[in-house]
Amino acid sequence: MYSIIISILSIYVFIVMGYVAKKSFKKKIDDKTITLLNVYFLQVFLTFWGLLIRPVDITLLYAPSIYLLIVMIVLSISAFFAKYLFEHKKEYSIAMVAALIGNTGNLGIPLNIAIFGEESIPYTTIVNLVNVFVVYTIGVFYYSRGSFDTQTSLKNIIKLPILWAAILAICLSVFEVSIHPSIMKVLMMGAYASMTMQLFLFGIYLYGTKIKEISKKLLVWVVAFKFVLLPVVAFVVLHFFIDLSPLIKGVIFIELLMPLAVANVNLASLYDCKPRVVTALVFISSFLFLGIIFVGVKLLEYL
């Protein structure tokens, strides 16, 4: 349990730095500029490096397929109810997708290693790959819909270089194209810069965010979907796969339990979809996760 706590708390250092920086320099720090630099440039390095550092094994696709199935089931449920509860366009967009974009990478991978050991790495890596596509397709579409029409939102998916970088990286990995170590080092530098920047940006948006200004209905909806509906659906679906190993079931369950990812803040900021509200939701889910994760670990015994 000690290693789980350390894995969670260690990523908060850069969040605090971002918060202190914004508090100290205020308008001198341009939130939007940092978002654009991160999303359009640094995250391309992160995507490339993350997908090339370990070969994509087609035999491992079983785990992410189940992960994606659960996400699509919950998205369908969300689509059915959200339209009746949220009249405001931007709140509807946040309600549709925020809970589905979990921190499967920065937090999910080290946390699964702490719980299951290094044998979980191939599964966490490829589940995180699927989550990347969820973020930059479904996530981009709904956050974009908060400010744009359907056609423009679909175009915004295509415009992001991260999606194309992911497709290219997968192709290189599948065809076992060798990448020079020097190039991998450059990609790694950009990747770590991107991860740091995401956490830093989260801290920046956290400054000045007032939790009491969030719609209580939206807050309850997102938290309930993240920590109640998603785990319940995951639990039910995973029980149908009797022959699936406990390790794979556990990895899928824990990845789905991850708190809201900072990527939510990036996309909300990029498409002007109430980024400070989304920041507050990410913060609240991260805080609640500190207790919920221990319940989740106990539930693994019943999968």
Buried (B, 14 or more C-beta within 10 A) or exposed (E): EEEBEEBBEEBBEBBEBBBEBBBEEEEEBEBEEBBBBBBBBBBBBBBBBBBBBEEBEEEBBBBBEBBBBBBEBBBEBBEEEBEEEBEEEBBBBBBBBBBBBBBBBBBBBBBBBBBBEEEBBBBBBBBBBBBBBBBBBBBBBBBBBBBBEEEEBBEBBEEBBBBBBBEBBBEBBEEEEEBEEEEBEEBBEBBBBBBBBBBBBBBBBBBEBEEEEBBEEBBEBBBEBBBEBBBEBBBEBBEEBEEBEEBBBBBBBBBBBBBBBBBBBBBBBBBBBBBBBBBBBBBBBBEBBEEBBEEBBEBBEEB
